[in-house]
Amino acid sequence: MRTLPLLVSLLALLPAACQNTGSSGSSSVSSSVRADIAITQPPYSEVHCSYKERLALSYACIEVRGNYALVGRRLAELASALEQQGLRPSGPPFALFYDDPSNTPIDELKSRLCLPIESGVEVRPPLMQDLLPAATVAYARVSGPYPEVPRSYPGLWQYLGRMGWQANGPIREIYLVAPGSVRDWSELLTEVQVAVSGS
């Protein structure tokens, strides 16, 4: 498969692309990724949250309709389209989730699977291109299998409530550790972000 070399290099890029200079939380998560807040562990009964300023980020993406659980399966398609256009990602993959599954029919859920790219780079169909705007974001770092990450969302919503904030944009999940680089799914790490506005 032609896309395999890019996909392998993309997944190898993830740990290096996610280095952060902060104090490390205690976790079994790979030591190549440092956290500036404590890492939230399953069963996610206590979610460690904070906030920060997110810089604007240019990205290429494919839009996905339907079950959010199937979004990650499209990464090979996204990587292949990027490779065919001679482009390389500038950081780890992420997904944007726009709808609340509790009040949106499953076949109408809208999400995007994204790879950051350098600003000024132009993409062609089937890829779309957009800019994630600079924003204040509430965030948590969550360990465990990627499909389990949404179990941490209630703790993030509670944090927004305590701060008097409202969500102001889609939920962003940044996949910081390549699944092929770990011996156990507990070593995977996701940063969950949501842009916020004051009440």
Helices and strands as residue ranges (DSSP letters): H 4-17, E 49-54, E 57-65, G 68-74, H 75-84, E 94-97, G 106-108, E 110-116, E 128-132, E 135-143, G 146-152, H 153-163, E 165-175, G 179-181, G 185-187, E 189-198
